């Protein structure tokens, strides 16, 4: 099983924390995190190289940003984390 988590957001400072929470929650499943928005990611260079993190640059509205990220997924299953809850994610995600 391959899972993509899509995060349309303008806050790249939160992406690393969310990525780590997803990584800890998926266990042995293959996954990638696809973030989209107008601001470049930072601190995720290794994850980008190994293909588990992707960034889609988009300056449109959140729904278009989400659609462009989904188009870049090759996964069997796609889920998303809305930007509105990302700032409050302090605890690890429950097992997917």
Protein Blocks (a to p, Z undefined) as FASTA:
>chain_A
ZZddddddfblklmmmmmmmmmmmnomaccddddedjbdcehilmmmmnopaccdddfbd
fklmmmmmmmmpcbfbdcdddfklmmmmmbccddZZ
